[in-house]
Amino acid sequence: MFEKLKKSKQLSLMMFERASDYLSLVGIEAKIQGTLLIKQVVGYAIAALFGLISLLFLGAAVIITFWETDYRILVAWLVFAVFLIVAGIGVFIARKHVSPQAPFNAVRNELQRDIDLVKESL
């Protein structure tokens, strides 16, 4: 029984020593995730803004081209349908490129290794 208490004391000391390592790792992971998120948001915002503007001008140009014909209503609806399809493709591409790695994965792995070590020693 005293041996288990001694092991528990040693393990608790090790865990307290590792706590600062965990905090440092959390800080590093938070900075990495923050940087990636900012770059991703800025990229998507720029792409969305200029994509929207160019699509609006393209749609207007196509509708104006067919304005004096009998097909202007049909062309207006076709432009709308194309815009809707392009928006759907954009959402599909954005969802496809979501990062597969979970945030703070390194911290989770380190904690799991230490928990496994504690289980093995008890």
C-alpha positions in Angstrom: 0.0 0.0 0.0 2.8 2.4 0.8 4.4 1.5 -2.5 1.3 2.6 -4.3 1.1 5.9 -2.4 4.8 6.5 -3.2 4.1 5.9 -6.9 1.1 8.1 -6.8 3.1 10.9 -5.2 5.8 10.6 -7.8 3.2 10.6 -10.6 1.5 13.7 -9.1 4.8 15.5 -9.0 5.5 14.5 -12.6 2.0 15.8 -13.6 2.6 19.1 -11.9 6.0 19.5 -13.7 4.3 18.7 -17.0 1.5 21.2 -16.3 3.7 24.1 -17.5 4.6 22.1 -20.6 0.9 21.7 -21.3 0.2 25.4 -20.9 3.0 26.3 -23.2 1.8 23.8 -25.8 -1.8 25.1 -25.5 -0.4 28.6 -26.1 1.5 27.5 -29.2 -1.4 25.6 -30.6 -3.7 28.6 -30.0 -1.4 30.8 -31.9 -1.1 28.4 -34.8 -4.9 27.9 -35.0 -5.4 31.7 -34.7 -3.0 32.4 -37.6 -4.5 29.7 -39.8 -8.0 31.0 -39.0 -7.2 34.6 -39.8 -5.5 33.6 -43.1 -8.5 31.4 -44.1 -11.0 34.1 -43.2 -9.2 36.8 -45.1 -8.7 34.6 -48.2 -12.4 33.6 -48.2 -13.5 37.2 -47.7 -11.4 38.4 -50.6 -12.5 35.6 -52.9 -16.1 36.1 -51.9 -16.1 39.8 -52.5 -14.4 39.8 -55.9 -16.2 36.7 -57.0 -19.6 38.3 -56.1 -18.7 41.5 -57.9 -17.5 39.7 -61.1 -20.5 37.4 -61.1 -22.9 40.4 -60.8 -21.2 42.2 -63.7 -21.3 39.0 -65.7 -24.9 38.5 -65.0 -25.8 42.1 -65.9 -23.8 41.9 -69.1 -25.6 38.7 -70.2 -29.0 40.1 -69.4 -28.2 43.4 -71.1 -27.0 41.5 -74.2 -30.4 39.8 -74.5 -32.5 42.9 -73.5 -33.9 43.7 -76.9 -34.8 40.1 -77.7 -37.7 37.9 -76.7 -35.4 35.8 -74.5 -34.6 38.3 -71.9 -36.8 36.8 -69.2 -35.5 33.3 -69.9 -31.9 34.6 -69.8 -32.5 36.4 -66.5 -33.7 33.2 -64.9 -30.8 31.2 -66.4 -28.3 33.7 -65.0 -30.0 33.3 -61.6 -29.8 29.5 -61.9 -26.1 29.6 -62.9 -25.4 31.9 -59.9 -27.1 29.4 -57.6 -25.2 26.5 -59.0 -21.9 28.3 -58.7 -22.7 29.2 -55.1 -23.4 25.5 -54.4 -20.1 24.5 -55.9 -18.3 27.1 -53.8 -19.9 25.7 -50.6 -18.9 22.1 -51.7 -15.3 23.2 -52.3 -15.1 25.1 -49.0 -16.4 22.1 -47.0 -14.1 19.7 -48.9 -11.0 21.7 -47.8 -11.8 21.9 -44.1 -8.7 20.9 -42.0 -9.0 17.3 -41.0 -6.8 17.7 -38.0 -8.6 18.8 -34.8 -7.5 21.9 -33.0 -5.2 21.3 -30.0 -4.5 17.7 -31.3 -1.0 17.8 -29.9 -2.2 18.7 -26.4 -4.8 16.0 -26.5 -2.1 13.4 -27.6 0.3 14.4 -24.8 -2.5 14.3 -22.2 -3.5 10.8 -23.4 0.1 9.6 -23.3 0.4 10.8 -19.7 -2.9 9.2 -18.7 -1.8 5.9 -20.2 1.5 6.2 -18.3 -0.4 6.7 -15.0 -2.7 3.8 -15.8 0.3 1.5 -16.5 2.1 2.5 -13.3 -0.9 1.8 -11.1 
